[in-house]
Structure formats: structure tokens, C-alpha cells
């Protein structure tokens, strides 16, 4: 099985015919596999390359310097090796922690959200590694570029669900962008239940991943087998998460995926989660056929959904 490659350039120049072709390609990919590879996406090469460079520099720092930026009561800063265990996953609990470490960047909460979410895993203030020149600037440039791309891609999914092109805009105003700089150390003797990232589905809306040429990202097929996501230079892997699946009543898939550590090469990737606002209700947006009795149940807000999962899978401090 192959992950479809989609040229999204028409979205950036607002080509009506091309826009419809991209929408159809996204529907074909994300209603079946749940993954696609985006090319000609408009994110400048130097913006991506700069962030890969500072990420490698950060992960090469002495452990003591990285631990000074360790995450605490919220998901900001350094997540050390083997500190995240997918205890709560759509595929069951992982037996071992993820053999990876990362640095997470969150926006400071908007003033309208602080009272409700200040004590959540999304609260707090961002820490930055001062030892790596240009780290903060590179992260901010990349986050801005990916947020801009998300604003072009999300309307396609709104249209797929039968909504107006701007039908999801209010759920992303403000949105909740999460940037994660991931490092998967080489693992020469990997046990069958040991992963860089254990099998899971993503929690939110749209995930854009820039990956290096080491490989290891795999997607689960309908028959339970696993296949590789190809590396294409300067492309972005897109996968859809649990919120998009709920909004679309399952038309759009949140597909299990995992990362296998390479036996003798470190792997680096950049994950950008283009997610809806914390106060967004997580409930179907497409009409039910037939009418669904559960539609009257109160909808969980995205912030509660995310906070509950993160607190289960990560060892937060008070």
C-alpha cells in the first residue's frame, strides 16, 4: 500500500479547479488511509532546514543543559528519553516508554482562555534553550509558516464534510498549534514491543510532519499490517486525528501509526499539530444518517480531551 502524494500548490494560488482536485485527492487519501504526502506546500526550504539544524543542535547538548528545560506542570520544553508511555491509546496501552525525546513549543494562552486553562497541560509559559543560537526565531518562523498552510488545508476538510469552505474557521480562532521537535536515537537491538513512538492515533485535527531520510514512520493498513511512509525531500506528511474523525462521523480516518527506531542511525522529525481551539466542542458536524440518539449528549471540549490524554501518558509534576 502506498501513501498518496498530493500537490497542494493550487490551494496557495486559489485556483478554483485545482482547489477542487486537491479536495478530491485529500478525500480519497484521508477517507481510506488517513495519510498523505504534501508537495509544493509553500513552506520555504530554508525555514524547514533551519529548524532541523537547531533541533539537532539542541538534542546534541549535554543532558544537564537539556534537563534544565524539562517539562513540569505543562507540556512545554524538553521531554527526556523514555518518559512518555502511551498508557491511553486507541490501540491499547504500550508496554514500554517511547524510545525518543523531544522539545515542545506551545503558544502562550490567549487572554480569553487563561482563566479556564491556566492550570491545564496547555498552561504556563514557553521555555527556550539559550545555548542554541537562533532556536526561538527558527521555531517561530516554522510555526508561522505551518499555521499559514493549515489555514489553506483545513477548508478542504470543511468542504469534504459538506460545510462551507470557512465552516471550520471559528473552531480555529484561536487555534492551538503544538510544535514538537523529535529525536529517535538509534536502537541496535530493538525488542518487538519497543518503539520510538508506540502505535497510536493522533488526538487532534491535522498533523504535519517533516521527516529526515532515515525512515521508520509506518501506517497500519486495514488488514492490520504495517507499511512505510516514504521520504520525499521537502515534503510534509499529513495525517488526520481523532477530532477530525469525530467531526466527520468517521468519514475522515484517524489511522494508527508508529515509529520504528533505526538500528544504527538517529532519526529526526518535526511534528506540527494544527489543532482547534481549547474551547471547541468535539461533536459530529456532519448530519447523522439516520438520526443519532447520542447527538443530544453534551460535547467534550477539545482542551479537556487533550488534557485528559496527556495527563495519562506523561509524568507531569505539580
C-alpha positions as CSV (number, residue, x, y, z in Angstrom):
1,X,0.0,0.0,0.0
2,X,1.2,3.5,-0.8
3,X,0.6,6.8,0.8
4,X,-0.8,9.2,-1.8
5,X,1.3,12.2,-2.9
6,X,-0.7,15.4,-3.3
7,X,0.4,18.6,-5.0
8,X,-1.3,21.3,-2.9
9,X,0.1,24.3,-4.9
10,X,-3.5,25.1,-6.3
11,X,-4.6,25.9,-2.7
12,X,-1.9,28.6,-2.4
13,X,-2.9,30.4,-5.6
14,X,-6.7,29.9,-5.1
15,X,-7.2,28.1,-8.4
16,X,-10.9,27.0,-8.2
17,X,-10.5,24.0,-10.5
18,X,-7.2,23.0,-8.9
19,X,-8.7,23.5,-5.4
20,X,-11.5,21.0,-6.2
21,X,-8.9,18.5,-7.4
22,X,-6.9,18.9,-4.2
23,X,-10.0,18.5,-2.2
24,X,-10.9,15.2,-4.0
25,X,-7.3,13.9,-3.5
26,X,-7.5,14.7,0.2
27,X,-10.9,12.9,0.4
28,X,-9.6,9.9,-1.4
29,X,-6.5,9.7,0.8
30,X,-8.0,10.5,4.2
31,X,-11.2,8.6,3.9
32,X,-9.2,5.4,3.3
33,X,-5.6,5.6,4.5
34,X,-5.8,8.7,6.7
35,X,-2.4,9.8,5.5
36,X,-1.0,11.8,2.5
37,X,2.3,13.4,1.5
38,X,2.1,17.0,0.5
39,X,4.4,18.6,-2.0
40,X,4.6,22.2,-3.3
41,X,3.2,23.3,0.0
42,X,4.8,26.7,0.1
43,X,6.8,26.3,3.3
44,X,10.2,27.8,2.4
45,X,13.1,25.2,2.3
46,X,15.3,27.4,4.5
47,X,12.6,27.6,7.2
48,X,12.4,23.9,7.5
49,X,16.2,23.3,7.2
50,X,17.0,25.9,9.8
51,X,14.6,24.3,12.3
52,X,16.1,20.8,11.6
53,X,19.6,22.3,12.3
54,X,18.7,23.9,15.6
55,X,16.8,20.8,16.7
56,X,19.9,18.6,16.1
57,X,22.0,21.2,18.0
58,X,19.6,21.1,20.9
59,X,19.5,17.3,21.1
60,X,23.3,17.2,21.0
61,X,23.6,19.4,24.1
62,X,24.8,17.8,27.4
63,X,21.9,16.1,29.2
64,X,22.2,18.5,32.2
65,X,21.6,21.5,30.0
66,X,18.5,19.9,28.4
67,X,17.2,18.7,31.8
68,X,17.2,22.3,32.9
69,X,14.4,22.8,30.4
70,X,12.5,19.7,31.4
71,X,8.7,19.9,31.2
72,X,6.9,20.3,34.5
73,X,3.2,21.0,35.1
74,X,2.6,21.6,31.4
75,X,3.7,20.3,28.1
76,X,6.4,22.8,27.3
77,X,10.1,22.3,26.9
78,X,12.2,19.1,27.0
79,X,10.7,15.7,27.2
80,X,13.5,13.3,28.1
81,X,14.2,9.9,26.6
82,X,11.7,7.2,27.7
83,X,9.4,9.5,29.7
84,X,6.3,9.1,27.7
85,X,4.3,5.9,27.7
86,X,1.1,5.6,25.7
87,X,-0.9,4.2,28.5
88,X,-4.0,5.6,26.9
89,X,-4.3,4.8,23.2
90,X,-6.9,3.7,20.7
91,X,-4.6,0.6,20.3
92,X,-4.3,-0.2,24.0
93,X,-1.6,0.5,26.5
94,X,2.1,0.4,25.4
95,X,4.3,-2.0,27.3
96,X,7.4,0.3,27.2
97,X,8.0,4.0,27.1
98,X,8.7,5.6,23.8
99,X,12.4,5.5,22.9
100,X,12.5,9.1,21.8
101,X,13.0,12.6,23.3
102,X,11.7,15.9,22.1
103,X,11.3,19.6,22.7
104,X,7.7,21.0,22.7
105,X,6.7,24.6,21.8
106,X,3.3,25.9,22.7
107,X,1.7,29.3,22.3
108,X,1.0,31.3,25.4
109,X,-2.7,31.2,26.2
110,X,-4.9,33.9,24.7
111,X,-6.2,36.2,27.4
112,X,-9.7,34.8,26.8
113,X,-8.6,31.3,27.7
114,X,-6.3,31.9,30.7
115,X,-8.9,31.6,33.5
116,X,-10.2,28.3,32.2
117,X,-7.0,26.6,31.0
118,X,-4.1,28.1,33.0
119,X,-3.8,25.0,35.2
120,X,-4.1,22.6,32.3
121,X,-1.2,20.9,30.5
122,X,-1.5,23.8,27.9
123,X,-0.9,26.5,30.6
124,X,2.4,28.0,31.7
125,X,5.0,29.9,29.7
126,X,7.3,28.7,27.0
127,X,11.0,28.0,27.9
128,X,13.7,28.4,25.2
129,X,17.2,26.9,25.0
130,X,19.5,29.9,25.1
131,X,22.5,27.7,24.4
132,X,21.4,27.2,20.7
133,X,21.7,30.3,18.7
134,X,18.6,31.1,16.6
135,X,16.4,28.3,18.2
136,X,13.5,30.5,19.2
137,X,13.5,32.5,15.9
138,X,13.6,29.3,13.8
139,X,10.8,27.7,15.8
140,X,8.6,30.8,15.5
141,X,9.2,31.1,11.7
142,X,8.4,27.5,11.1
143,X,5.3,27.6,13.3
144,X,4.0,30.7,11.5
145,X,4.6,29.0,8.1
146,X,2.8,25.8,9.1
147,X,-0.1,27.7,10.6
148,X,-0.4,29.6,7.3
149,X,-0.5,26.3,5.5
150,X,-3.1,24.9,7.9
151,X,-5.4,27.8,7.0
152,X,-5.4,26.6,3.4
153,X,-5.7,22.9,4.1
154,X,-8.5,23.0,6.7
155,X,-11.1,24.5,4.3
156,X,-10.7,21.4,2.1
157,X,-11.8,19.2,5.0
158,X,-14.7,21.6,5.8
159,X,-15.9,21.2,2.2
160,X,-15.4,17.4,2.4
161,X,-17.8,17.4,5.4
162,X,-20.4,19.3,3.4
163,X,-19.7,22.6,5.2
164,X,-18.8,25.9,3.6
165,X,-15.1,26.4,3.0
166,X,-15.0,28.7,6.0
167,X,-17.1,26.3,8.0
168,X,-14.3,25.3,10.4
169,X,-12.8,28.8,10.8
170,X,-14.5,29.5,14.1
171,X,-13.0,26.4,15.6
172,X,-9.5,27.5,14.8
173,X,-9.9,31.1,16.1
174,X,-7.7,31.0,18.0
175,X,-6.2,27.6,17.1
176,X,-3.9,25.6,19.3
177,X,-0.7,25.0,17.5
178,X,1.8,22.5,19.0
179,X,5.3,22.2,17.6
180,X,7.3,19.1,18.6
181,X,11.0,18.6,17.7
182,X,11.6,14.9,17.9
183,X,14.7,12.8,18.2
184,X,14.7,9.0,17.9
185,X,18.1,7.6,19.0
186,X,19.4,4.5,17.2
187,X,18.3,1.2,18.7
188,X,20.6,-1.6,17.7
189,X,18.8,-4.4,19.5
190,X,15.1,-3.4,19.5
191,X,12.6,-5.7,21.2
192,X,9.3,-6.4,19.4
193,X,7.4,-4.2,21.9
194,X,9.8,-1.3,21.8
195,X,9.1,1.7,19.6
196,X,10.3,5.3,19.0
197,X,6.6,6.1,19.1
198,X,4.2,3.2,20.0
199,X,1.2,2.6,17.8
200,X,-1.4,5.3,18.3
201,X,-3.8,7.7,16.5
202,X,-3.3,11.4,16.9
203,X,-5.6,13.3,19.3
204,X,-6.4,16.4,17.3
205,X,-7.2,17.7,13.8
206,X,-4.3,17.9,11.3
207,X,-0.7,16.8,11.9
208,X,2.0,17.9,9.5
209,X,5.3,16.1,9.8
210,X,8.7,17.0,8.2
211,X,11.0,13.9,8.4
212,X,14.6,13.2,7.5
213,X,15.7,10.3,5.2
214,X,16.2,7.8,8.0
215,X,12.7,6.3,7.7
216,X,10.8,4.5,10.4
217,X,7.3,6.1,10.2
218,X,4.8,3.4,9.5
219,X,1.0,3.3,9.0
220,X,-1.3,0.4,9.8
221,X,-3.3,-0.9,6.9
222,X,-6.9,-2.2,7.2
223,X,-5.7,-5.8,7.4
224,X,-3.5,-5.0,10.4
225,X,-0.2,-5.0,8.5
226,X,2.2,-2.0,8.6
227,X,3.7,-0.1,5.7
228,X,6.3,2.6,5.4
229,X,5.6,6.3,4.7
230,X,8.1,7.3,2.0
231,X,10.6,10.1,2.4
232,X,10.3,12.8,-0.3
233,X,12.7,15.7,0.1
234,X,11.0,18.9,1.3
235,X,7.6,17.2,1.5
236,X,5.2,17.2,4.5
237,X,3.4,14.1,5.7
238,X,-0.2,14.9,6.7
239,X,-2.4,12.7,8.9
240,X,-5.8,13.4,10.4
241,X,-6.6,12.9,14.0
242,X,-9.4,11.9,16.3
243,X,-11.2,15.3,16.3
244,X,-11.4,15.3,12.5
245,X,-12.7,11.7,12.6
246,X,-15.4,12.7,15.1
247,X,-16.4,15.9,13.2
248,X,-16.8,13.8,10.0
249,X,-18.6,10.8,11.7
250,X,-15.7,8.6,10.7
251,X,-15.6,9.6,7.0
252,X,-12.1,11.1,7.6
253,X,-9.9,8.5,9.2
254,X,-7.6,8.7,12.3
255,X,-5.3,5.9,11.4
256,X,-2.9,4.1,13.7
257,X,0.8,4.8,13.1
258,X,4.1,4.2,14.8
259,X,7.8,4.9,14.5
260,X,10.5,2.2,14.5
261,X,14.0,3.3,15.6
262,X,16.7,2.6,13.1
263,X,19.4,0.2,14.3
264,X,22.4,2.5,13.7
265,X,21.1,6.0,12.7
266,X,19.4,8.6,14.8
267,X,16.1,9.9,13.3
268,X,14.8,13.5,13.5
269,X,11.4,14.8,12.6
270,X,9.3,17.9,13.2
271,X,5.7,17.4,14.1
272,X,3.3,20.4,13.9
273,X,-0.2,19.8,15.2
274,X,-2.7,22.2,13.7
275,X,-5.4,21.8,16.2
276,X,-8.7,23.6,17.0
277,X,-9.1,25.9,20.0
278,X,-9.3,24.5,23.5
279,X,-12.9,25.5,24.0
280,X,-14.0,23.8,20.7
281,X,-16.8,21.2,21.3
282,X,-15.9,17.8,20.0
283,X,-19.1,16.5,18.3
284,X,-20.1,15.5,14.8
285,X,-20.6,18.3,12.3
286,X,-21.9,16.1,9.5
287,X,-25.7,15.2,9.7
288,X,-26.4,11.8,11.0
289,X,-27.9,9.1,8.8
290,X,-30.1,8.0,10.4
291,X,-30.5,10.5,13.3
292,X,-28.2,9.7,16.2
293,X,-29.6,9.5,19.7
294,X,-26.2,10.5,21.2
295,X,-26.3,13.8,19.3
296,X,-28.0,15.4,22.3
297,X,-25.2,14.4,24.7
298,X,-23.0,17.3,25.9
299,X,-19.9,17.6,23.8
300,X,-16.5,17.4,25.4
301,X,-14.3,20.4,24.8
302,X,-11.1,19.8,22.9
303,X,-9.0,21.1,25.8
304,X,-10.5,18.6,28.2
305,X,-10.0,15.8,25.7
306,X,-6.3,16.7,25.2
307,X,-5.6,17.4,28.8
308,X,-7.0,14.0,29.9
309,X,-4.9,12.1,27.4
310,X,-1.7,14.0,28.1
311,X,-2.0,13.5,31.9
312,X,-2.4,9.8,31.4
313,X,0.6,9.4,29.0
314,X,3.1,11.8,30.6
315,X,4.6,12.2,34.1
316,X,3.7,15.8,34.8
317,X,4.9,17.5,38.0
318,X,2.8,19.7,40.2
